[in-house]
């Protein structure tokens, strides 16, 4: 075999179509990332006034009111923290860049609701009409799964050859989310298992 033949064979191996290496698991991880990324990024952009809907805050001022309603103090500072956290989580998960960081940011937000205002209402809510933490738990578990498994091949992390996945990264993201979230709840919020706000009047 000549050197030219060997070079041609090497070039053919390097020219394999990208999707030849993509598995069903990679597609599933992409769908999961896009879903979470769009939701968290959307909530962040909503707080910048990009659109309205769902009764969610559409500015920093309304986010402050939302936080006061849930019993938080230092609401102006926290409103900006939540906005930035949602944008970071959304963008990170959407493009699969620094995925454990994005997963930790998403989990931190969900943990705020689970361990704080929603805890006393239980998983499915209570008879007084207060909502439970089932939806927040789904978001937290989905983000935690991404932290452990990684973003898949269709991601910036993979293109950069960054191996940000596995038990270590999953645990780091989980500890960071629960640690920071608990600190915020205890220092500025309603505390762990805090009393939820009264249900809306019919």
Protein Blocks (a to p, Z undefined) as FASTA:
>chain_A
ZZklmmmmmmmmmmgcfklmpcfklmmmmmmmmmmmmmmmmmmmmmnopagehhiafbfk
lmmmmmmmnopahklmmmmmmmmmmmmmmmmmmnopakllmmmmmmmmmmmmmmmmmmmn
ojnopfkopacfklmmmmmmmmmmmmmnonbjbbfklmnopacedjklmmmmmmmmmmmm
mmmmmmmmnoehiacdddddZZ
